[in-house]
Amino acid sequence: MAEIASWSLSSLVQALSSAQTKSDVRQLISLHGRDPVLQAWKSLTPIDKAALRLVHDFDGTIIHDSTDG
C-alpha cells in the first residue's frame, strides 16, 4: 500500500480515530490532503465514525456523567 505523505493509510486511520476535536481533523486534512483523509475515513469502524460525528456536532465538548457519591 502506498504511503501518504510519509504516513501509511493505517497510520492515518489511527490518527483520525484518535482525533478529539475538529481542529485535529482539520490539521490532518491540512497535512495530508482531503483525499487521503477521506480514504482513512472509509476505513474507520462504525463506532469510530460515530465518535467523530459527535466531536463534530459538539465541537469536541463531550459531557460526562458525574458519578459523585
ZARO-64974 format. One record per residue: x, y, z negated of N, C-alpha, C in turn. Coordinates in pm, whole numbers, plus 32768, in hexadecimal, padded with zeros to 4 digits. Layout:
BEGIN
XYZXYZXYZ...
//
This chain:
BEGIN
80567F8A8000800080008000805A807C8000803780DD805280898155805E808181A97FE080EF81EB7FC380EF82437F4E80B282C97F73807583087F14803383887F27808083F07ED780CA84477F1D811884AF7EDB816984747E6881AF84077E84820683BE7E2881B883727DBB813683707DC480E383227D67809F82B47DB78097823F7D81804981D57DC17FB681F17DA87F6181B47DF77ED181C67DE47EA9819A7D587EE3812C7D277EBF80FD7CA07EE781637C357F5681A67C487F7E820F7BE87F1F82857BED7EF282A77C647E9483157C727E0C82F17C367DE382737C477D6682447C097D71824F7B727DE282267B3B7DF7822E7AAA7DF382C07A7A7E3583187AC47E3683A67A9F7DA983E07AA57D5E83BC7B0B7CD683EE7B197C7D83B97AA97C8C833B7A887C3883037A1E7C5D833B79957CD6837279887D0283AE790A7CE1844379017CAF847D796E7C90850C796E7C27852A79047C3B859878BD7BDF85BC78527B94863E786C7BBF868978D07B7E870878F07B77871A79877B23877779B27B1F879A7A407BA887C97A6E7BED88107A187C7288427A397CD387D17A577CC987637A0C7D1E86EF7A267D0686B87AB27C8886AF7AD87C65867A7B5C7C9286DB7BC97C7B875B7BB27CA787C07C147D3E87BD7C267D8687A77BBA7E1887A07BC37E4387277C177E0186B67C057E1F86407C577E04865D7CEB7D9586A17D087D7686C57D927DDF87247DCA7E0887837D797E6D87E37DA47EF387A07DC27F1987427D6D7F9A86FE7D7D7F9B86977DED7F2B86507DFE7F2A85DC7E577ECE85EA7ED07E78864F7ECF7E1B86627F3D7D9586217F227D3086537F657CA786247F507C9585937F7E7CCC856F7FF17CB984E880267CF2847B7FCC7D6E84887F9A7DA184217F3F7D5084167EBD7D2284887E897CD184847E0F7C4A84437E2D7C13845C7EA47B97841A7ECB7BAB83827ED67C1D83577F0C7C3D82C97F107C4182907E827C8082D87E287C8882AB7D9D7BFD82A47D5F7BA883097D7A7B1E830B7D477AD4828D7D727AE482677DEF7A9F81F17E237ACD81717DDF7B4481747DA37B7B80FE7D5F7B5980F87CCC7B1D81637C967AFB81657C087A8881067BE97A8480D87B6E7A1480867B41799980E07B30792380A77B3378AB80F97B1B78AE81437A9578E781067A3078F0814879AC794C81C179B379BF81B379F67A1A82257A0479DA82967A54799082727ABE794A82D97B0C78E383217AB5789982D67A65783483137A0D7876837079A878E783477971792D839B790F795C841D79517990841579CA79BC848E7A0F794684E77A3378D584AC7A52785D84FE7A6D7833854979EF783D8508797B781D854B78FD787E85BE78E378FE85A678FC7963860F78EB7940868579467917866779C078F186D17A1D7878871D79EA781186D379C177958713799477A68764791577FA873678BA780D877B783A788F87C9783578D287D778A6794F882178B079B587F4784879BA877178317A1E873977D779F8873B774579848773772379598779769978FA8706767B792A86A6763178D88633760D78B6863E75787836863175587809863974CE780F85AE7492785385A27422785F852173DE7800851B736877C884A67351776F849172E077C184957260779584E0720077D884E9718077B2846F712A7817843370EF77FD83BF7098782083E07007781284616FE5782D84896F5977C884466EFE77FD84106E8E77AA83C66E307751841A6DE3
//
